[in-house]
Amino acid sequence: MKIEYAYDVEHFETRLKDYIYINYRKINNQDVLPYFIFLNTVVGVKVEKITTRRLWMLEKKFKLRLHDLIHSQLIGTNGTHIQSLINLEEICDGCGKCFNIAKKCLEYGPLRFSTLKTMTYSKNYKKLHVTDKLFEDIAEYCISKSKNKEECFKKLDKTILSTISCDKLAIWINETRVLPDEGEGLEYDHRHMPREVIEIILRKWNVKSIKLSMLYITNEQMCSVEWLRYDYFTRVRLNDPYLETKQSDLKFNHVEVSLSYSLDCVRDLGNRQLIVNEPKGYDNFIPNIRRMFQTDKISMELPHWYFVPKIDIEKKMSTILQVVTMEQHQKLSLDIKFFVDSRIVKKFNEETNKEELLGIASGYVLQEKRLHCFKKSSPFNAEHGPEVFLDNKWIGRRFQVRNTVNQFNFNLDVYIKEKELEEGFDNELLHEFPNSFVGHFFA
């Protein structure tokens, strides 16, 4: 079950805070309890998975009431059926009810430090979620309990227990955090993380694969800075110059990158040459991933709702290729899904006063494989009500770059909405440009 708060981004300041969407159905404050009772008594729903999003933006009384209703009506006192509980702690900041349920789940998080301290039991999780803020909290706790670096690292070793393990660790990274002393003109950015904290978690929890979720905004925007006043921990960011990042000796089966709620990272990877005057360094993203989370397989998705490229597919594909090959990768399989507006594949020639179709960027080889998937219109706003959540069918083609000497294989899967393909191109234009990029979607 998905419970989220969505709003029209253009009306951020005046938005109402007394409704939510439950599985994409709008439910007002006063109707939440009757709806939950209906699900329990009439439908007989046994909820196994609950994911919440942006509930921290709701009016305070409503969100606290909603938190308790989720526990009492959906999870139950014993949590008999619940297997996955994601993001509910953003309301309570880690309460007794939540960390009691954490013991029963196979997937849980993101963990607050208060919950982490209760995890003294033995359990293997399929997936645990943590945040960059948790790393700071752990570092500052260990510093506060020690007099020097040696004592600090001994405390760190005792704080992160090996009784817990997880197959996959999901790390949530906020792109727009601020330092408390920045004052006016706050500089929003992805902030440094204490690397030794990250690595001891990866080691002690026996993590096999990683998921990195880049988030434009969370309720943990203010950084903790006390740990930065000491030289105990190595500072690391995924958008720092990659040559400054040391190679980890830990290796993982797979690193998955989610950019569904990213703004800065997805913008720099897909559009940086055109839109961004001062890139925030995310062209270092992939090399830094391989240094911090050594792997031979990375997959990521450049979504379609933030900074969708509007012009020139050739330039966009070239930009992506430049970013992913800025370092000569050895033994890497990289898969990127790229969702675009159909207008990206054509341009208007002012000299001839005609539309022209663009070609494929150099360096890529078209593959025979045809792709399709279904994605919702937008996760960000509710301007038009529930219809913004309707699924759209997307049609894709795969473009490949291979370096057999370096054992580097890059698949760029480009998707366009099926409806836009059906309505936006006539046969005459397609015949006039037989080698066009979009022509391969019709061949």
C-alpha positions in Angstrom: 0.0 0.0 0.0 1.3 3.4 -0.9 0.3 6.4 1.2 1.6 9.8 0.0 1.1 13.5 0.0 1.1 15.1 -3.4 0.4 18.7 -4.5 0.6 21.1 -7.4 4.3 22.3 -7.3 3.2 25.7 -8.6 1.1 26.3 -5.5 3.6 25.1 -2.9 3.1 28.1 -0.5 -0.8 27.9 -0.6 -1.2 24.1 -0.8 -3.7 22.4 1.5 -2.3 19.9 4.0 -5.4 18.0 5.0 -5.5 15.2 2.4 -3.4 12.2 1.2 -3.4 9.7 -1.6 -3.8 6.1 -0.8 -2.9 3.9 -3.7 -3.4 7.0 -5.9 -6.9 7.6 -4.5 -7.4 11.0 -2.8 -8.6 10.7 0.8 -9.4 13.8 2.9 -8.4 14.0 6.6 -11.9 13.1 8.0 -12.2 10.1 5.7 -9.0 8.3 6.5 -10.3 6.3 9.5 -13.6 5.2 7.7 -11.5 4.2 4.7 -9.1 2.1 6.8 -12.1 0.5 8.6 -13.7 -0.3 5.2 -10.5 -1.9 4.0 -10.3 -4.0 7.2 -13.9 -5.1 7.6 -15.5 -5.1 4.2 -12.6 -5.8 1.9 -10.6 -7.9 4.5 -7.2 -6.5 3.4 -4.1 -7.9 5.0 -1.5 -5.3 4.4 2.0 -6.7 3.9 3.8 -3.7 2.5 3.3 0.0 3.4 5.3 2.8 1.7 4.8 6.4 2.7 6.1 9.6 1.0 6.2 13.2 2.1 3.8 12.8 5.0 6.1 15.1 7.0 4.6 18.0 4.9 1.1 17.4 6.3 -0.4 19.5 9.1 1.1 18.4 12.4 -2.1 17.0 14.1 -3.1 15.2 10.9 0.2 13.5 10.3 0.5 12.3 14.0 -3.0 11.0 13.8 -2.3 9.3 10.5 0.8 7.7 12.0 -1.2 6.1 14.8 -4.0 5.0 12.4 -1.5 3.3 10.2 -0.3 1.3 13.2 -3.7 0.5 14.7 -5.7 -0.1 11.6 -3.3 -1.4 8.9 -0.4 -2.9 10.8 -2.1 -4.0 14.1 -0.6 -4.5 17.5 1.3 -7.7 16.6 2.1 -6.7 13.0 1.3 -10.3 12.0 1.2 -9.7 8.2 3.5 -6.7 7.7 6.7 -7.5 5.8 7.8 -4.1 4.6 7.4 -0.7 6.2 9.1 2.2 4.4 9.4 5.9 5.5 6.9 6.0 8.4 9.6 7.2 10.7 9.7 10.5 8.9 6.6 11.4 10.9 7.7 10.2 14.4 11.5 10.3 14.1 11.7 6.8 15.4 9.1 5.8 18.0 8.5 2.6 20.1 5.7 1.4 17.8 7.9 1.7 14.7 11.0 0.0 16.0 8.9 -2.8 17.5 7.5 -3.4 13.9 11.1 -3.2 12.5 11.9 -6.5 14.3 9.1 -8.2 12.3 9.8 -6.8 8.8 12.0 -8.1 6.1 12.4 -4.6 4.7 12.5 -1.5 6.8 13.6 2.1 7.0 15.0 4.6 6.6 16.4 4.0 10.1 16.6 6.9 12.6 19.4 6.6 15.1 16.9 5.9 17.9 15.7 2.8 16.1 19.3 1.7 15.2 20.2 1.6 18.9 17.4 -0.9 19.6 18.6 -3.3 17.0 20.5 -5.6 19.3 18.7 -8.7 18.2 19.9 -11.1 15.5 18.1 -10.8 12.2 18.8 -10.9 8.4 16.8 -8.3 6.5 16.2 -8.5 2.7 16.6 -4.7 2.6 17.4 -1.9 5.0 17.1 1.8 4.3 19.4 4.4 5.7 20.1 8.1 5.1 23.0 10.4 4.9 21.7 12.0 8.1 22.0 8.7 9.9 25.7 8.5 9.0 26.2 12.0 10.6 24.2 11.1 13.7 26.3 8.0 14.2 29.6 9.9 13.8 28.5 12.6 16.2 27.3 10.1 18.8 30.7 8.3 18.7 32.6 11.6 19.0 30.5 12.7 22.0 31.3 9.4 23.8 35.1 9.6 23.2 38.1 11.8 24.0 40.2 11.0 20.9 40.1 9.3 17.5 41.0 5.9 18.8 38.2 5.9 21.4 35.8 7.2 18.8 36.4 4.3 16.4 36.1 1.8 19.3 32.7 3.3 20.1 31.8 3.1 16.4 32.7 -0.6 16.4 30.4 -1.2 19.4 27.6 0.9 17.9 27.3 -1.0 14.6 26.5 -4.6 15.5 27.1 -7.6 13.3 24.0 -9.3 14.7 22.1 -7.4 12.0 22.7 -8.3 8.3 20.9 -7.3 5.1 21.1 -8.5 1.5 20.5 -5.0 0.1 21.3 -1.6 1.7 19.3 1.4 0.3 21.1 4.7 0.9 18.9 7.8 0.7 20.9 10.9 -0.2 19.4 14.4 0.0 20.6 16.8 -2.8 19.5 20.0 -1.0 20.9 19.9 2.5 22.1 23.1 4.1 24.7 23.9 6.8 23.3 25.7 9.9 25.6 28.7 9.6 25.0 29.6 5.9 22.2 32.1 6.7 20.8 34.1 3.8 21.3 32.7 0.3 21.5 29.1 1.5 23.6 26.9 -0.8 21.6 23.7 -1.2 23.8 20.7 -2.1 24.6 17.1 -1.4 26.8 17.2 1.7 29.8 15.3 2.9 29.3 11.9 4.6 31.6 10.2 7.1 33.1 7.4 5.0 34.2 5.1 7.9 30.7 5.0 9.2 29.4 3.9 5.8 32.1 1.2 5.4 31.6 -0.3 8.9 27.9 -0.7 8.2 28.6 -2.3 4.9 31.1 -4.7 6.5 29.3 -5.6 9.6 25.9 -6.0 8.0 27.4 -8.2 5.3 25.7 -6.1 2.5 25.6 -7.8 -0.9 24.1 -5.1 -3.1 23.5 -1.4 -2.9 20.6 1.0 -3.9 21.4 4.7 -4.0 18.3 7.0 -4.0 19.0 10.6 -4.8 16.3 12.8 -3.4 15.7 16.4 -4.1 14.1 17.2 -0.7 13.5 15.3 2.6 12.6 16.4 6.1 16.3 16.1 7.1 17.6 19.2 5.3 19.7 20.7 8.1 23.2 19.1 8.4 24.9 18.0 11.6 28.2 19.7 11.6 29.9 18.8 14.9 31.7 15.8 13.3 33.1 18.1 10.7 35.0 20.0 13.4 37.2 16.9 14.0 39.6 15.1 11.7 38.4 11.6 12.7 36.3 10.8 9.7 37.1 10.9 5.9 34.7 13.3 4.2 33.1 11.9 1.0 30.5 13.0 -1.5 29.3 11.4 -4.7 29.7 14.7 -6.6 33.2 15.4 -5.5 36.0 15.1 -8.1 36.4 11.4 -8.4 40.2 11.4 -8.4 40.0 12.5 -4.7 38.0 9.4 -3.8 40.0 6.3 -2.7 39.0 2.9 -3.9 37.2 0.7 -1.4 38.2 -2.9 -1.0 34.6 -4.0 -0.5 32.8 -5.4 -3.6 29.1 -5.7 -4.3 27.0 -7.7 -6.8 25.1 -4.7 -8.1 24.5 -1.0 -7.5 21.1 0.3 -8.4 20.6 4.0 -8.7 17.2 5.6 -8.4 16.8 9.1 -9.7 13.0 9.1 -9.6 12.9 11.9 -7.0 16.2 13.6 -8.0 16.6 17.1 -9.5 20.3 18.0 -9.5 21.8 14.6 -10.3 19.4 13.7 -13.0 19.8 17.2 -14.5 23.6 17.1 -14.6 23.6 13.6 -16.1 21.1 14.2 -18.8 21.1 18.0 -19.5 24.1 19.6 -17.9 25.6 21.2 -21.1 22.3 23.0 -22.0 20.6 23.9 -18.7 23.1 24.2 -15.9 25.5 27.1 -15.8 27.2 25.8 -12.7 27.0 22.0 -12.6 27.1 20.5 -9.1 29.6 17.9 -10.0 27.4 14.9 -10.7 29.4 14.1 -13.8 31.7 12.5 -11.1 28.8 10.3 -10.0 29.5 7.0 -11.7 33.3 7.0 -11.0 32.6 7.8 -7.4 30.1 5.0 -7.1 32.7 2.5 -8.3 35.2 3.9 -5.8 32.9 3.8 -2.8 30.9 0.8 -3.7 33.1 -1.4 -6.0 30.9 -3.3 -8.5 30.9 -4.6 -12.0 27.2 -3.8 -12.6 25.4 -0.5 -12.3 21.9 0.3 -13.4 20.1 3.6 -13.2 17.0 5.4 -14.5 16.8 9.0 -15.8 13.1 9.7 -15.3 10.7 11.8 -17.3 9.2 14.3 -14.9 12.1 16.5 -13.8 14.1 18.3 -16.5 12.9 16.2 -19.3 15.1 17.0 -22.3 13.1 19.0 -24.9 15.5 19.4 -27.8 18.1 17.5 -29.7 18.4 13.8 -28.9 21.9 13.7 -30.4 23.3 16.2 -27.9 21.6 14.5 -25.0 23.0 11.1 -26.0 26.4 12.6 -26.5 26.3 14.3 -23.1 25.4 11.0 -21.4 28.1 9.2 -23.2 30.7 11.8 -22.2 29.6 11.5 -18.6 29.7 7.7 -18.4 33.1 7.4 -20.2 34.9 10.3 -18.6 36.9 7.6 -16.8 38.0 4.5 -18.7 36.0 1.9 -16.9 37.3 -1.6 -16.6 35.0 -4.6 -16.3 31.7 -2.6 -16.0 28.2 -3.3 -17.2 26.2 -0.1 -17.1 22.5 0.1 -17.9 20.6 3.4 -18.1 16.9 3.9 -18.9 16.3 7.4 -20.4 12.7 8.7 -20.7 12.3 11.6 -23.1 9.7 13.9 -24.6 9.0 13.2 -28.3 10.0 16.7 -29.2 13.6 15.8 -28.4 13.9 13.9 -31.7 13.1 16.7 -34.1 14.0 20.3 -34.8 12.6 23.2 -36.8 14.9 24.4 -39.6 14.3 28.2 -39.9 16.0 28.3 -43.3 13.7 25.7 -45.0 10.8 26.5 -42.7 10.4 22.8 -42.1 10.6 20.2 -39.4 13.6 17.8 -39.5 14.2 14.6 -37.7 17.4 14.2 -35.8 19.7 11.2 -36.0 21.5 8.9 -33.5 24.6 10.3 -31.7 27.9 8.9 -32.8 29.4 6.1 -30.8 26.2 4.1 -30.3 25.0 1.0 -32.1 21.3 0.3 -32.3 20.3 -3.1 -31.0 17.5 -5.2 -32.3 15.8 -5.6 -29.0 12.5 -3.7 -28.7 11.3 -2.5 -25.2 8.2 -1.3 -23.5 7.1 -0.4 -20.0 4.4 1.3 -18.1 5.0 4.4 -15.9 2.8 6.9 -14.2 2.5 10.5 -15.4 4.1 12.2 -12.4 4.9 11.5 -8.8 5.2 15.2 -7.8 1.9 17.0 -8.2 -1.8 16.4 -8.0 -3.0 19.4 -10.1 -5.4 17.3 -12.1 -6.4 14.9 -9.3 -5.9 11.1 -9.5 -5.7 11.0 -13.3 -2.0 12.2 -13.1 -1.2 8.8 -11.7 -2.6 6.9 -14.7 -0.1 4.6 -16.3 1.3 5.5 -19.7 2.9 2.9 -22.1 6.4 3.8 -23.1 8.2 2.3 -26.2 11.9 1.9 -26.1 15.0 1.1 -28.2 18.4 0.0 -27.0 21.6 1.8 -28.0 24.9 0.2 -27.1 28.5 1.2 -26.6 31.0 -1.6 -26.1 34.8 -1.6 -25.4 35.9 -5.2 -25.6 39.4 -4.4 -24.5 38.3 -2.8 -21.2 35.3 -5.2 -20.9 33.0 -2.1 -20.7 29.4 -2.5 -21.9 26.9 0.4 -21.8 23.3 0.0 -22.7 21.2 3.2 -23.1 17.5 2.3 -23.3 15.6 5.4 -24.6 11.8 5.5 -24.1 9.1 7.6 -25.7 5.4 7.6 -24.8 3.5 5.3 -27.2 0.8 8.0 -27.5 3.3 10.6 -28.6 4.8 8.3 -31.2 1.3 7.6 -32.6 0.2 11.3 -32.8 3.4 13.2 -33.4 4.9 11.8 -36.6 3.6 11.4 -40.1 4.8 8.9 -42.7 6.0 11.5 -45.1 8.4 13.0 -42.5 9.6 9.5 -41.6 10.3 8.6 -45.2 12.1 11.9 -45.8 14.6 11.0 -43.0 15.0 7.2 -43.2 18.0 7.1 -40.8 16.5 9.3 -38.1 16.6 8.4 -34.5 12.8 8.1 -34.1 12.5 6.2 -37.3 13.9 3.1 -35.5 10.8 3.1 -33.3 8.6 2.5 -36.3 10.9 0.1 -38.3 
